[in-house]
Amino acid sequence: MRQIRGSREWESGEIAGAFLEVYGAERAGPLPISVQLERRMAGHPSQTRGTGGGEPFSLEWLLPDSDEPRSVSFTLDLRDVEPGEYNVRVSVGPPAAATTVTKVVRVVEPSG
């Protein structure tokens, strides 16, 4: 990564890093994590479409079982992501009982 910053504005074409910590998860085996990046449609902030006009970008994995807080870092490859507003949705836990957080980010034209 060129730089670390606490911003919700990313440049198209960059690889953006993200970090999160999970506290208080019940110990019941591996912990499912999923991340989605969905483009917000103009005039319809609750409706989303995929980064290229198709399906949303998503990734999923399992964190090992642990009694300790868990840290997760991941990268999002924005090389094919057009400028605009996007929802980044992170879900932690099994689908029926997941805790989900959604943040709005802006992808902008590269500055250099």
Secondary structure as UniProt FT lines:
FT   STRAND          9..11
FT   TURN            12..13
FT   STRAND          15..22
FT   STRAND          31..41
FT   TURN            42..43
FT   STRAND          44..49
FT   TURN            51..52
FT   STRAND          57..63
FT   STRAND          70..77
FT   TURN            79..80
FT   STRAND          84..92
FT   HELIX           95..97
FT   STRAND          99..108
//
